């Protein structure tokens, strides 16, 4: 006779092993974050050097270029941290959280790409869509 399934067992996330199709999402976003940050450091090096030469603290002020450079460089770290969460969330069976992350990334990518079509926002869309696709048992 098979063991009875209790309601609490149904609500408990079940660990899932990522398939080959799912294992790429975190590393992809981590690579995007790394390339984004490296690109920013290289392209905006003159602006950053000028900020350092002025003492760094409160050097953005009302300068829109310095503000844009700051936001550009600050975006890489949260994207990398988000990328590092995908594997553990998948292993913990947190399908709802992964889908929520997919919707968030899809929104971010869509808005960013619509505002700046010649940008890297398009690189966020493939993992966003992949996170939204149902896969495996219980998904």
Helices and strands as residue ranges (DSSP letters): H 7-11, H 24-43, H 45-53, H 64-91, H 95-115, H 122-132
